[in-house]
Amino acid sequence: MPVRKYEEVSEFIICQCGSLEHMAHFGLTWWTDNKKLEGCEFYVQIHLAPTTFFERLKNAFTYLFGINNKSGSFDEILITRERAEKLVEMLNKFIELDNKMQNTSKVIY
């Protein structure tokens, strides 16, 4: 029976301002079966600013009825150079894994 092995690299990035409301989690997960790369995913989880029940209810109604804010909803995270370098390493690893998958998954008919 093949053994599926999962590996993960992740990085939490907190804004330079120090506020935990300005936080993101970047992750890279890949899995292998018997040492053969089967898949990989890069993901980002963003911390959403806390709101009251009534604000969330209002947001739900605007979403349900297709009412959009003209400027959208934005926030920011200021990333230090050191964290940016770790993020670049993670993205390079994702590209490397994805290239391996594309090279090994080509089927010749």
C-alpha positions, 0 to 999 in steps of 0.5 A, spaced: 500 500 500 502 506 498 504 511 503 502 518 502 507 523 505 505 530 507 510 536 508 509 543 509 512 550 510 509 556 512 510 563 514 506 568 519 507 575 517 505 580 521 505 588 519 511 592 521 506 596 525 505 590 530 497 590 529 495 582 529 489 585 525 494 586 520 496 579 519 497 573 513 499 566 513 502 563 507 503 556 506 506 551 502 504 544 502 506 538 498 505 530 498 508 524 495 506 517 494 512 512 494 517 518 493 513 521 487 511 528 487 503 527 487 501 535 488 502 541 491 498 547 493 500 555 495 495 558 499 494 565 503 490 566 509 488 573 511 486 575 518 479 579 517 478 585 521 473 584 527 466 587 526 460 587 530 454 582 529 450 588 525 456 590 521 456 582 519 449 582 517 449 588 513 455 585 509 451 579 508 445 583 505 449 587 501 453 580 498 446 577 497 443 582 493 449 584 489 450 591 492 458 592 491 462 598 495 465 602 489 472 602 492 472 595 494 474 592 501 482 593 502 487 593 508 494 592 508 500 588 511 507 592 511 512 586 510 519 587 513 525 585 508 527 579 512 520 576 512 519 578 504 526 573 503 522 568 507 516 569 502 520 569 496 524 562 498 517 559 499 514 561 492 521 559 489 520 552 492 512 552 490 515 553 483 520 548 483 515 543 485 510 545 480 515 544 475 517 537 477 509 535 477 508 538 470 514 534 467 512 528 471 505 528 469 505 529 461 502 523 458 505 521 451 499 518 447 
